[in-house]
Amino acid sequence: MKLLLIEDEHDLAANILSYLKGNDFICEWAINYQEALDKINDHDYDCILLDLMLPDGNGFELLKVLKTLGKTEGIIIISAKETLETRIEGLMLGADDYLTKPFHLSELTARIQALIRRKYFVGNNTISFKEIEIDTLAKKVKVDGQEADFTKTEMDLLLYLIANRSRVISKASIAEHLSGDMADMLDNHDFVYAHIKNLKKKLRDTGANDYIKTVYGLGYQWQS
């Protein structure tokens, strides 16, 4: 899953980024309001971690921009402000959760995972689609009850496709989901084709049906 951290405290941001990347998240960082706004305009994320006090702007204003743009990212406010009024304002403006600094990184990770489960999978840790079952906490995939060997990238791609089933997802969106900011520096997105091909083969070899349809000129679609 791909996250955006909006935080101007360098040491805290470094700790959060290191911890989240160690827990298999793709995590990008914006240090101020303008950089965050640029990233939000150019990219989509599964979750945004938003500090309210930024050197060149206010986190509440970013919440208003997200609503104006019709963005659907899950939002967790991380702030040293802990007044009831601040919490209520953040939630009323569209935030999904509020975590007061200082906090344990394990709690932040748990809240991110809970938010993503609510957003994509109705709160479930185990995601089932016909004969395929994915345990998002244990990071295991079963097909017809038998455990299958999927790499982290294959599992991440599988979850992304299932979460967006029936939608046509472009190669660029998949590249960005798997690689974050690095996708902008690549000459092409041929690696997406390779990952899709490997995932289709892995599903076929484990006895699952092939639900991934290539929509020529547009991208890929997970068919229900």
Buried (B, 14 or more C-beta within 10 A) or exposed (E): BBBBBBBBBEEBBEEBBEBBEEEEBBBBBBBBBEBBBEBBEEBEBBBBBBBBEBEEBEBBBBBEBBEEEEBEBBBBBBBEBEEEEBBEBBBEBEBBBBBBEEEEBEEBBEBBBBBBBBBBBEEEEBBEBEBBBBBBEEEBBBBEEEEBEBEEBBBBBBBBBBBBEEEEBBBEBBBBBBBBBEBEEEEEBEBBBEBBEBBBEBBEEBEBEEBBEEEEEEBBBBEE
